[in-house]
Amino acid sequence: MAVSVETIAEEMYKMVVEYLGKKNLKSTDLTKAMIAKFGEAECTKDDCKHAIRQLIDSGRCVYSYFGGSFITIPHKEGAAPE
């Protein structure tokens, strides 16, 4: 039985939070990690692409560019009101 896109998205989000400030994760890093975790039969590249789109569209993650495109958590500016 294939893993749902929502489950993949949640696992990706946990991974992004875990590596926040330690390593910049590219979409390919997340895709490879999810395929390794769930197996090729249960998790396809297409599923991972949809999960990443779901994270970006929901605002839980954003693309950041610093010499390459990375997925990260949106950060608040220091002077932004709470």
PyMOL Python script that loads the backbone (N, CA, C, O; Angstrom):
from pymol import cmd

cmd.read_pdbstr("""\
ATOM      1  N   MET A   1       0.839  -1.190   0.000  1.00  0.00           N
ATOM      2  CA  MET A   1       0.000   0.000   0.000  1.00  0.00           C
ATOM      3  C   MET A   1       0.880   1.247   0.000  1.00  0.00           C
ATOM      4  O   MET A   1       1.792   1.383   0.815  1.00  0.00           O
ATOM      5  N   ALA A   2       0.593   2.131  -0.909  1.00  0.00           N
ATOM      6  CA  ALA A   2       1.408   3.343  -1.055  1.00  0.00           C
ATOM      7  C   ALA A   2       1.206   4.286   0.135  1.00  0.00           C
ATOM      8  O   ALA A   2       0.133   4.346   0.734  1.00  0.00           O
ATOM      9  N   VAL A   3       2.250   5.000   0.446  1.00  0.00           N
ATOM     10  CA  VAL A   3       2.211   5.989   1.522  1.00  0.00           C
ATOM     11  C   VAL A   3       1.497   7.229   0.990  1.00  0.00           C
ATOM     12  O   VAL A   3       1.713   7.620  -0.157  1.00  0.00           O
ATOM     13  N   SER A   4       0.647   7.853   1.811  1.00  0.00           N
ATOM     14  CA  SER A   4      -0.091   9.031   1.362  1.00  0.00           C
ATOM     15  C   SER A   4       0.840  10.243   1.232  1.00  0.00           C
ATOM     16  O   SER A   4       1.872  10.335   1.897  1.00  0.00           O
ATOM     17  N   VAL A   5       0.443  11.154   0.366  1.00  0.00           N
ATOM     18  CA  VAL A   5       1.218  12.376   0.149  1.00  0.00           C
ATOM     19  C   VAL A   5       1.292  13.184   1.447  1.00  0.00           C
ATOM     20  O   VAL A   5       2.317  13.804   1.733  1.00  0.00           O
ATOM     21  N   GLU A   6       0.215  13.180   2.229  1.00  0.00           N
ATOM     22  CA  GLU A   6       0.194  13.910   3.498  1.00  0.00           C
ATOM     23  C   GLU A   6       1.231  13.360   4.472  1.00  0.00           C
ATOM     24  O   GLU A   6       1.891  14.124   5.177  1.00  0.00           O
ATOM     25  N   THR A   7       1.376  12.039   4.512  1.00  0.00           N
ATOM     26  CA  THR A   7       2.367  11.404   5.388  1.00  0.00           C
ATOM     27  C   THR A   7       3.776  11.774   4.949  1.00  0.00           C
ATOM     28  O   THR A   7       4.630  12.087   5.778  1.00  0.00           O
ATOM     29  N   ILE A   8       4.011  11.737   3.651  1.00  0.00           N
ATOM     30  CA  ILE A   8       5.327  12.104   3.115  1.00  0.00           C
ATOM     31  C   ILE A   8       5.629  13.558   3.441  1.00  0.00           C
ATOM     32  O   ILE A   8       6.743  13.886   3.850  1.00  0.00           O
ATOM     33  N   ALA A   9       4.643  14.432   3.261  1.00  0.00           N
ATOM     34  CA  ALA A   9       4.827  15.857   3.546  1.00  0.00           C
ATOM     35  C   ALA A   9       5.169  16.065   5.020  1.00  0.00           C
ATOM     36  O   ALA A   9       6.042  16.870   5.345  1.00  0.00           O
ATOM     37  N   GLU A  10       4.492  15.351   5.905  1.00  0.00           N
ATOM     38  CA  GLU A  10       4.748  15.490   7.342  1.00  0.00           C
ATOM     39  C   GLU A  10       6.163  15.029   7.693  1.00  0.00           C
ATOM     40  O   GLU A  10       6.840  15.673   8.495  1.00  0.00           O
ATOM     41  N   GLU A  11       6.607  13.938   7.110  1.00  0.00           N
ATOM     42  CA  GLU A  11       7.964  13.438   7.359  1.00  0.00           C
ATOM     43  C   GLU A  11       9.013  14.396   6.801  1.00  0.00           C
ATOM     44  O   GLU A  11      10.063  14.596   7.413  1.00  0.00           O
ATOM     45  N   MET A  12       8.730  14.985   5.646  1.00  0.00           N
ATOM     46  CA  MET A  12       9.639  15.976   5.065  1.00  0.00           C
ATOM     47  C   MET A  12       9.739  17.195   5.979  1.00  0.00           C
ATOM     48  O   MET A  12      10.828  17.715   6.220  1.00  0.00           O
ATOM     49  N   TYR A  13       8.600  17.639   6.481  1.00  0.00           N
ATOM     50  CA  TYR A  13       8.587  18.796   7.376  1.00  0.00           C
ATOM     51  C   TYR A  13       9.425  18.516   8.625  1.00  0.00           C
ATOM     52  O   TYR A  13      10.202  19.368   9.056  1.00  0.00           O
ATOM     53  N   LYS A  14       9.269  17.331   9.202  1.00  0.00           N
ATOM     54  CA  LYS A  14      10.059  16.953  10.383  1.00  0.00           C
ATOM     55  C   LYS A  14      11.546  16.974  10.063  1.00  0.00           C
ATOM     56  O   LYS A  14      12.355  17.400  10.888  1.00  0.00           O
ATOM     57  N   MET A  15      11.909  16.516   8.871  1.00  0.00           N
ATOM     58  CA  MET A  15      13.317  16.488   8.469  1.00  0.00           C
ATOM     59  C   MET A  15      13.866  17.910   8.294  1.00  0.00           C
ATOM     60  O   MET A  15      14.989  18.199   8.708  1.00  0.00           O
ATOM     61  N   VAL A  16      13.077  18.788   7.686  1.00  0.00           N
ATOM     62  CA  VAL A  16      13.503  20.181   7.496  1.00  0.00           C
ATOM     63  C   VAL A  16      13.712  20.850   8.853  1.00  0.00           C
ATOM     64  O   VAL A  16      14.693  21.569   9.045  1.00  0.00           O
ATOM     65  N   VAL A  17      12.793  20.616   9.799  1.00  0.00           N
ATOM     66  CA  VAL A  17      12.913  21.190  11.140  1.00  0.00           C
ATOM     67  C   VAL A  17      14.147  20.641  11.846  1.00  0.00           C
ATOM     68  O   VAL A  17      14.866  21.383  12.514  1.00  0.00           O
ATOM     69  N   GLU A  18      14.392  19.340  11.696  1.00  0.00           N
ATOM     70  CA  GLU A  18      15.541  18.704  12.348  1.00  0.00           C
ATOM     71  C   GLU A  18      16.871  19.274  11.863  1.00  0.00           C
ATOM     72  O   GLU A  18      17.796  19.457  12.655  1.00  0.00           O
ATOM     73  N   TYR A  19      16.969  19.555  10.559  1.00  0.00           N
ATOM     74  CA  TYR A  19      18.222  20.045   9.987  1.00  0.00           C
ATOM     75  C   TYR A  19      18.315  21.569   9.925  1.00  0.00           C
ATOM     76  O   TYR A  19      19.295  22.107   9.409  1.00  0.00           O
ATOM     77  N   LEU A  20      17.317  22.262  10.441  1.00  0.00           N
ATOM     78  CA  LEU A  20      17.304  23.721  10.408  1.00  0.00           C
ATOM     79  C   LEU A  20      18.549  24.288  11.094  1.00  0.00           C
ATOM     80  O   LEU A  20      18.814  23.989  12.259  1.00  0.00           O
ATOM     81  N   GLY A  21      19.301  25.096  10.373  1.00  0.00           N
ATOM     82  CA  GLY A  21      20.507  25.700  10.921  1.00  0.00           C
ATOM     83  C   GLY A  21      21.737  24.810  10.833  1.00  0.00           C
ATOM     84  O   GLY A  21      22.852  25.275  11.072  1.00  0.00           O
ATOM     85  N   LYS A  22      21.553  23.538  10.495  1.00  0.00           N
ATOM     86  CA  LYS A  22      22.682  22.609  10.392  1.00  0.00           C
ATOM     87  C   LYS A  22      23.058  22.341   8.943  1.00  0.00           C
ATOM     88  O   LYS A  22      24.234  22.308   8.580  1.00  0.00           O
ATOM     89  N   LYS A  23      22.025  22.151   8.120  1.00  0.00           N
ATOM     90  CA  LYS A  23      22.264  21.808   6.725  1.00  0.00           C
ATOM     91  C   LYS A  23      21.112  22.327   5.882  1.00  0.00           C
ATOM     92  O   LYS A  23      19.951  22.229   6.279  1.00  0.00           O
ATOM     93  N   ASN A  24      21.429  22.874   4.730  1.00  0.00           N
ATOM     94  CA  ASN A  24      20.399  23.312   3.791  1.00  0.00           C
ATOM     95  C   ASN A  24      19.976  22.111   2.950  1.00  0.00           C
ATOM     96  O   ASN A  24      20.808  21.475   2.305  1.00  0.00           O
ATOM     97  N   LEU A  25      18.693  21.808   2.959  1.00  0.00           N
ATOM     98  CA  LEU A  25      18.180  20.657   2.227  1.00  0.00           C
ATOM     99  C   LEU A  25      17.569  21.078   0.895  1.00  0.00           C
ATOM    100  O   LEU A  25      16.746  21.992   0.833  1.00  0.00           O
ATOM    101  N   LYS A  26      17.986  20.397  -0.162  1.00  0.00           N
ATOM    102  CA  LYS A  26      17.402  20.609  -1.477  1.00  0.00           C
ATOM    103  C   LYS A  26      16.221  19.661  -1.621  1.00  0.00           C
ATOM    104  O   LYS A  26      16.070  18.717  -0.845  1.00  0.00           O
ATOM    105  N   SER A  27      15.392  19.919  -2.611  1.00  0.00           N
ATOM    106  CA  SER A  27      14.242  19.047  -2.836  1.00  0.00           C
ATOM    107  C   SER A  27      14.689  17.624  -3.163  1.00  0.00           C
ATOM    108  O   SER A  27      14.017  16.661  -2.793  1.00  0.00           O
ATOM    109  N   THR A  28      15.813  17.490  -3.849  1.00  0.00           N
ATOM    110  CA  THR A  28      16.312  16.146  -4.159  1.00  0.00           C
ATOM    111  C   THR A  28      16.766  15.409  -2.902  1.00  0.00           C
ATOM    112  O   THR A  28      16.614  14.192  -2.806  1.00  0.00           O
ATOM    113  N   ASP A  29      17.321  16.140  -1.944  1.00  0.00           N
ATOM    114  CA  ASP A  29      17.712  15.524  -0.668  1.00  0.00           C
ATOM    115  C   ASP A  29      16.490  14.942   0.033  1.00  0.00           C
ATOM    116  O   ASP A  29      16.524  13.815   0.528  1.00  0.00           O
ATOM    117  N   LEU A  30      15.415  15.718   0.071  1.00  0.00           N
ATOM    118  CA  LEU A  30      14.188  15.267   0.716  1.00  0.00           C
ATOM    119  C   LEU A  30      13.584  14.077  -0.022  1.00  0.00           C
ATOM    120  O   LEU A  30      13.119  13.122   0.602  1.00  0.00           O
ATOM    121  N   THR A  31      13.592  14.139  -1.343  1.00  0.00           N
ATOM    122  CA  THR A  31      13.032  13.051  -2.147  1.00  0.00           C
ATOM    123  C   THR A  31      13.795  11.755  -1.910  1.00  0.00           C
ATOM    124  O   THR A  31      13.191  10.705  -1.691  1.00  0.00           O
ATOM    125  N   LYS A  32      15.126  11.830  -1.954  1.00  0.00           N
ATOM    126  CA  LYS A  32      15.950  10.636  -1.738  1.00  0.00           C
ATOM    127  C   LYS A  32      15.744  10.065  -0.338  1.00  0.00           C
ATOM    128  O   LYS A  32      15.689   8.847  -0.166  1.00  0.00           O
ATOM    129  N   ALA A  33      15.631  10.931   0.651  1.00  0.00           N
ATOM    130  CA  ALA A  33      15.442  10.477   2.031  1.00  0.00           C
ATOM    131  C   ALA A  33      14.097   9.774   2.202  1.00  0.00           C
ATOM    132  O   ALA A  33      14.012   8.766   2.904  1.00  0.00           O
ATOM    133  N   MET A  34      13.049  10.293   1.569  1.00  0.00           N
ATOM    134  CA  MET A  34      11.729   9.682   1.699  1.00  0.00           C
ATOM    135  C   MET A  34      11.654   8.343   0.968  1.00  0.00           C
ATOM    136  O   MET A  34      11.022   7.404   1.452  1.00  0.00           O
ATOM    137  N   ILE A  35      12.298   8.255  -0.197  1.00  0.00           N
ATOM    138  CA  ILE A  35      12.321   6.989  -0.932  1.00  0.00           C
ATOM    139  C   ILE A  35      13.115   5.951  -0.144  1.00  0.00           C
ATOM    140  O   ILE A  35      12.747   4.776  -0.114  1.00  0.00           O
ATOM    141  N   ALA A  36      14.205   6.383   0.496  1.00  0.00           N
ATOM    142  CA  ALA A  36      14.995   5.468   1.320  1.00  0.00           C
ATOM    143  C   ALA A  36      14.197   5.022   2.546  1.00  0.00           C
ATOM    144  O   ALA A  36      14.299   3.871   2.970  1.00  0.00           O
ATOM    145  N   LYS A  37      13.415   5.922   3.106  1.00  0.00           N
ATOM    146  CA  LYS A  37      12.648   5.610   4.316  1.00  0.00           C
ATOM    147  C   LYS A  37      11.475   4.669   4.033  1.00  0.00           C
ATOM    148  O   LYS A  37      11.273   3.685   4.745  1.00  0.00           O
ATOM    149  N   PHE A  38      10.709   4.981   2.991  1.00  0.00           N
ATOM    150  CA  PHE A  38       9.488   4.219   2.710  1.00  0.00           C
ATOM    151  C   PHE A  38       9.657   3.136   1.653  1.00  0.00           C
ATOM    152  O   PHE A  38       8.823   2.235   1.565  1.00  0.00           O
ATOM    153  N   GLY A  39      10.716   3.202   0.849  1.00  0.00           N
ATOM    154  CA  GLY A  39      10.932   2.232  -0.215  1.00  0.00           C
ATOM    155  C   GLY A  39      10.383   2.731  -1.545  1.00  0.00           C
ATOM    156  O   GLY A  39       9.405   3.477  -1.592  1.00  0.00           O
ATOM    157  N   GLU A  40      11.034   2.301  -2.624  1.00  0.00           N
ATOM    158  CA  GLU A  40      10.639   2.761  -3.960  1.00  0.00           C
ATOM    159  C   GLU A  40       9.238   2.327  -4.343  1.00  0.00           C
ATOM    160  O   GLU A  40       8.555   3.027  -5.090  1.00  0.00           O
ATOM    161  N   ALA A  41       8.801   1.178  -3.840  1.00  0.00           N
ATOM    162  CA  ALA A  41       7.475   0.669  -4.190  1.00  0.00           C
ATOM    163  C   ALA A  41       6.371   1.485  -3.516  1.00  0.00           C
ATOM    164  O   ALA A  41       5.260   1.575  -4.039  1.00  0.00           O
ATOM    165  N   GLU A  42       6.667   2.070  -2.375  1.00  0.00           N
ATOM    166  CA  GLU A  42       5.654   2.791  -1.599  1.00  0.00           C
ATOM    167  C   GLU A  42       5.672   4.296  -1.822  1.00  0.00           C
ATOM    168  O   GLU A  42       4.660   4.962  -1.603  1.00  0.00           O
ATOM    169  N   CYS A  43       6.806   4.844  -2.254  1.00  0.00           N
ATOM    170  CA  CYS A  43       6.989   6.292  -2.361  1.00  0.00           C
ATOM    171  C   CYS A  43       7.710   6.619  -3.669  1.00  0.00           C
ATOM    172  O   CYS A  43       8.868   6.246  -3.855  1.00  0.00           O
ATOM    173  N   THR A  44       7.029   7.307  -4.561  1.00  0.00           N
ATOM    174  CA  THR A  44       7.632   7.649  -5.851  1.00  0.00           C
ATOM    175  C   THR A  44       8.126   9.096  -5.851  1.00  0.00           C
ATOM    176  O   THR A  44       7.800   9.880  -4.960  1.00  0.00           O
ATOM    177  N   LYS A  45       8.912   9.425  -6.857  1.00  0.00           N
ATOM    178  CA  LYS A  45       9.378  10.810  -7.006  1.00  0.00           C
ATOM    179  C   LYS A  45       8.200  11.755  -7.203  1.00  0.00           C
ATOM    180  O   LYS A  45       8.215  12.886  -6.719  1.00  0.00           O
ATOM    181  N   ASP A  46       7.188  11.288  -7.911  1.00  0.00           N
ATOM    182  CA  ASP A  46       5.986  12.092  -8.134  1.00  0.00           C
ATOM    183  C   ASP A  46       5.266  12.388  -6.815  1.00  0.00           C
ATOM    184  O   ASP A  46       4.803  13.506  -6.592  1.00  0.00           O
ATOM    185  N   ASP A  47       5.176  11.381  -5.946  1.00  0.00           N
ATOM    186  CA  ASP A  47       4.568  11.583  -4.625  1.00  0.00           C
ATOM    187  C   ASP A  47       5.339  12.639  -3.846  1.00  0.00           C
ATOM    188  O   ASP A  47       4.748  13.505  -3.202  1.00  0.00           O
ATOM    189  N   CYS A  48       6.662  12.558  -3.911  1.00  0.00           N
ATOM    190  CA  CYS A  48       7.511  13.518  -3.196  1.00  0.00           C
ATOM    191  C   CYS A  48       7.339  14.922  -3.747  1.00  0.00           C
ATOM    192  O   CYS A  48       7.318  15.896  -2.995  1.00  0.00           O
ATOM    193  N   LYS A  49       7.216  15.022  -5.075  1.00  0.00           N
ATOM    194  CA  LYS A  49       7.009  16.325  -5.701  1.00  0.00           C
ATOM    195  C   LYS A  49       5.702  16.955  -5.221  1.00  0.00           C
ATOM    196  O   LYS A  49       5.644  18.152  -4.940  1.00  0.00           O
ATOM    197  N   HIS A  50       4.657  16.134  -5.130  1.00  0.00           N
ATOM    198  CA  HIS A  50       3.355  16.629  -4.650  1.00  0.00           C
ATOM    199  C   HIS A  50       3.432  17.015  -3.169  1.00  0.00           C
ATOM    200  O   HIS A  50       2.812  17.991  -2.746  1.00  0.00           O
ATOM    201  N   ALA A  51       4.188  16.252  -2.391  1.00  0.00           N
ATOM    202  CA  ALA A  51       4.333  16.558  -0.960  1.00  0.00           C
ATOM    203  C   ALA A  51       5.067  17.883  -0.770  1.00  0.00           C
ATOM    204  O   ALA A  51       4.687  18.682   0.086  1.00  0.00           O
ATOM    205  N   ILE A  52       6.113  18.123  -1.559  1.00  0.00           N
ATOM    206  CA  ILE A  52       6.857  19.381  -1.474  1.00  0.00           C
ATOM    207  C   ILE A  52       5.944  20.545  -1.876  1.00  0.00           C
ATOM    208  O   ILE A  52       5.947  21.592  -1.230  1.00  0.00           O
ATOM    209  N   ARG A  53       5.176  20.358  -2.930  1.00  0.00           N
ATOM    210  CA  ARG A  53       4.250  21.408  -3.365  1.00  0.00           C
ATOM    211  C   ARG A  53       3.236  21.707  -2.263  1.00  0.00           C
ATOM    212  O   ARG A  53       2.886  22.866  -2.039  1.00  0.00           O
ATOM    213  N   GLN A  54       2.763  20.671  -1.578  1.00  0.00           N
ATOM    214  CA  GLN A  54       1.808  20.861  -0.489  1.00  0.00           C
ATOM    215  C   GLN A  54       2.438  21.670   0.649  1.00  0.00           C
ATOM    216  O   GLN A  54       1.785  22.546   1.217  1.00  0.00           O
ATOM    217  N   LEU A  55       3.701  21.386   0.986  1.00  0.00           N
ATOM    218  CA  LEU A  55       4.390  22.135   2.045  1.00  0.00           C
ATOM    219  C   LEU A  55       4.587  23.601   1.660  1.00  0.00           C
ATOM    220  O   LEU A  55       4.402  24.491   2.490  1.00  0.00           O
ATOM    221  N   ILE A  56       4.958  23.851   0.418  1.00  0.00           N
ATOM    222  CA  ILE A  56       5.201  25.215  -0.045  1.00  0.00           C
ATOM    223  C   ILE A  56       3.885  25.981  -0.127  1.00  0.00           C
ATOM    224  O   ILE A  56       3.802  27.118   0.337  1.00  0.00           O
ATOM    225  N   ASP A  57       2.854  25.371  -0.713  1.00  0.00           N
ATOM    226  CA  ASP A  57       1.554  26.033  -0.870  1.00  0.00           C
ATOM    227  C   ASP A  57       0.896  26.347   0.469  1.00  0.00           C
ATOM    228  O   ASP A  57       0.207  27.358   0.605  1.00  0.00           O
ATOM    229  N   SER A  58       1.108  25.480   1.457  1.00  0.00           N
ATOM    230  CA  SER A  58       0.497  25.708   2.771  1.00  0.00           C
ATOM    231  C   SER A  58       1.249  26.758   3.585  1.00  0.00           C
ATOM    232  O   SER A  58       0.726  27.264   4.578  1.00  0.00           O
ATOM    233  N   GLY A  59       2.481  27.090   3.170  1.00  0.00           N
ATOM    234  CA  GLY A  59       3.276  28.082   3.894  1.00  0.00           C
ATOM    235  C   GLY A  59       4.101  27.484   5.024  1.00  0.00           C
ATOM    236  O   GLY A  59       4.775  28.216   5.749  1.00  0.00           O
ATOM    237  N   ARG A  60       4.061  26.166   5.185  1.00  0.00           N
ATOM    238  CA  ARG A  60       4.858  25.528   6.237  1.00  0.00           C
ATOM    239  C   ARG A  60       6.348  25.573   5.903  1.00  0.00           C
ATOM    240  O   ARG A  60       7.191  25.635   6.798  1.00  0.00           O
ATOM    241  N   CYS A  61       6.661  25.543   4.617  1.00  0.00           N
ATOM    242  CA  CYS A  61       8.050  25.639   4.146  1.00  0.00           C
ATOM    243  C   CYS A  61       8.113  26.658   3.015  1.00  0.00           C
ATOM    244  O   CYS A  61       7.106  26.964   2.376  1.00  0.00           O
ATOM    245  N   VAL A  62       9.308  27.172   2.784  1.00  0.00           N
ATOM    246  CA  VAL A  62       9.531  28.115   1.687  1.00  0.00           C
ATOM    247  C   VAL A  62      10.817  27.745   0.967  1.00  0.00           C
ATOM    248  O   VAL A  62      11.683  27.066   1.517  1.00  0.00           O
ATOM    249  N   TYR A  63      10.924  28.205  -0.276  1.00  0.00           N
ATOM    250  CA  TYR A  63      12.174  28.048  -1.007  1.00  0.00           C
ATOM    251  C   TYR A  63      13.091  29.193  -0.620  1.00  0.00           C
ATOM    252  O   TYR A  63      12.659  30.341  -0.517  1.00  0.00           O
ATOM    253  N   SER A  64      14.349  28.877  -0.409  1.00  0.00           N
ATOM    254  CA  SER A  64      15.360  29.873  -0.098  1.00  0.00           C
ATOM    255  C   SER A  64      16.466  29.712  -1.125  1.00  0.00           C
ATOM    256  O   SER A  64      16.782  28.592  -1.527  1.00  0.00           O
ATOM    257  N   TYR A  65      17.051  30.806  -1.548  1.00  0.00           N
ATOM    258  CA  TYR A  65      18.111  30.728  -2.545  1.00  0.00           C
ATOM    259  C   TYR A  65      19.386  31.327  -1.992  1.00  0.00           C
ATOM    260  O   TYR A  65      19.439  32.511  -1.660  1.00  0.00           O
ATOM    261  N   PHE A  66      20.413  30.498  -1.896  1.00  0.00           N
ATOM    262  CA  PHE A  66      21.732  30.965  -1.481  1.00  0.00           C
ATOM    263  C   PHE A  66      22.755  30.091  -2.186  1.00  0.00           C
ATOM    264  O   PHE A  66      23.274  29.133  -1.614  1.00  0.00           O
ATOM    265  N   GLY A  67      23.040  30.438  -3.451  1.00  0.00           N
ATOM    266  CA  GLY A  67      23.954  29.633  -4.248  1.00  0.00           C
ATOM    267  C   GLY A  67      23.304  28.352  -4.740  1.00  0.00           C
ATOM    268  O   GLY A  67      23.968  27.514  -5.350  1.00  0.00           O
ATOM    269  N   GLY A  68      22.032  28.195  -4.483  1.00  0.00           N
ATOM    270  CA  GLY A  68      21.249  27.028  -4.880  1.00  0.00           C
ATOM    271  C   GLY A  68      19.883  27.150  -4.239  1.00  0.00           C
ATOM    272  O   GLY A  68      19.690  27.958  -3.330  1.00  0.00           O
ATOM    273  N   SER A  69      18.949  26.368  -4.697  1.00  0.00           N
ATOM    274  CA  SER A  69      17.592  26.443  -4.175  1.00  0.00           C
ATOM    275  C   SER A  69      17.408  25.425  -3.052  1.00  0.00           C
ATOM    276  O   SER A  69      17.631  24.230  -3.250  1.00  0.00           O
ATOM    277  N   PHE A  70      17.003  25.897  -1.879  1.00  0.00           N
ATOM    278  CA  PHE A  70      16.840  25.052  -0.711  1.00  0.00           C
ATOM    279  C   PHE A  70      15.432  25.203  -0.143  1.00  0.00           C
ATOM    280  O   PHE A  70      14.766  26.216  -0.358  1.00  0.00           O
ATOM    281  N   ILE A  71      14.996  24.187   0.577  1.00  0.00           N
ATOM    282  CA  ILE A  71      13.700  24.239   1.248  1.00  0.00           C
ATOM    283  C   ILE A  71      13.959  24.449   2.730  1.00  0.00           C
ATOM    284  O   ILE A  71      14.750  23.728   3.338  1.00  0.00           O
ATOM    285  N   THR A  72      13.292  25.437   3.307  1.00  0.00           N
ATOM    286  CA  THR A  72      13.505  25.769   4.706  1.00  0.00           C
ATOM    287  C   THR A  72      12.198  26.230   5.345  1.00  0.00           C
ATOM    288  O   THR A  72      11.172  26.348   4.675  1.00  0.00           O
ATOM    289  N   ILE A  73      12.253  26.486   6.635  1.00  0.00           N
ATOM    290  CA  ILE A  73      11.109  26.991   7.383  1.00  0.00           C
ATOM    291  C   ILE A  73      11.086  28.515   7.226  1.00  0.00           C
ATOM    292  O   ILE A  73      12.137  29.151   7.302  1.00  0.00           O
ATOM    293  N   PRO A  74       9.909  29.113   7.009  1.00  0.00           N
ATOM    294  CA  PRO A  74       9.885  30.578   6.918  1.00  0.00           C
ATOM    295  C   PRO A  74      10.316  31.196   8.252  1.00  0.00           C
ATOM    296  O   PRO A  74       9.794  30.830   9.305  1.00  0.00           O
ATOM    297  N   HIS A  75      11.247  32.113   8.207  1.00  0.00           N
ATOM    298  CA  HIS A  75      11.715  32.739   9.450  1.00  0.00           C
ATOM    299  C   HIS A  75      11.144  34.137   9.570  1.00  0.00           C
ATOM    300  O   HIS A  75      10.811  34.787   8.579  1.00  0.00           O
ATOM    301  N   LYS A  76      11.041  34.579  10.811  1.00  0.00           N
ATOM    302  CA  LYS A  76      10.503  35.894  11.091  1.00  0.00           C
ATOM    303  C   LYS A  76      11.666  36.886  11.205  1.00  0.00           C
ATOM    304  O   LYS A  76      12.719  36.568  11.758  1.00  0.00           O
ATOM    305  N   GLU A  77      11.458  38.059  10.685  1.00  0.00           N
ATOM    306  CA  GLU A  77      12.452  39.112  10.815  1.00  0.00           C
ATOM    307  C   GLU A  77      12.514  39.554  12.274  1.00  0.00           C
ATOM    308  O   GLU A  77      11.531  39.431  13.005  1.00  0.00           O
ATOM    309  N   GLY A  78      13.659  40.063  12.695  1.00  0.00           N
ATOM    310  CA  GLY A  78      13.848  40.472  14.075  1.00  0.00           C
ATOM    311  C   GLY A  78      12.911  41.574  14.533  1.00  0.00           C
ATOM    312  O   GLY A  78      12.515  41.596  15.698  1.00  0.00           O
ATOM    313  N   ALA A  79      12.549  42.485  13.648  1.00  0.00           N
ATOM    314  CA  ALA A  79      11.693  43.617  14.030  1.00  0.00           C
ATOM    315  C   ALA A  79      10.212  43.340  13.770  1.00  0.00           C
ATOM    316  O   ALA A  79       9.374  44.208  14.015  1.00  0.00           O
ATOM    317  N   ALA A  80       9.880  42.141  13.277  1.00  0.00           N
ATOM    318  CA  ALA A  80       8.487  41.848  12.968  1.00  0.00           C
ATOM    319  C   ALA A  80       7.655  41.715  14.239  1.00  0.00           C
ATOM    320  O   ALA A  80       8.098  41.099  15.208  1.00  0.00           O
ATOM    321  N   PRO A  81       6.465  42.281  14.241  1.00  0.00           N
ATOM    322  CA  PRO A  81       5.605  42.152  15.423  1.00  0.00           C
ATOM    323  C   PRO A  81       5.117  40.723  15.603  1.00  0.00           C
ATOM    324  O   PRO A  81       5.013  39.974  14.632  1.00  0.00           O
ATOM    325  N   GLU A  82       4.822  40.344  16.827  1.00  0.00           N
ATOM    326  CA  GLU A  82       4.366  38.978  17.085  1.00  0.00           C
ATOM    327  C   GLU A  82       2.890  38.840  16.943  1.00  0.00           C
ATOM    328  O   GLU A  82       2.351  37.748  17.128  1.00  0.00           O
TER     329      GLU A  82
END
""", "prot")
cmd.dss("prot")
cmd.show_as("cartoon", "prot")
cmd.util.cbc("prot")
cmd.orient("prot")
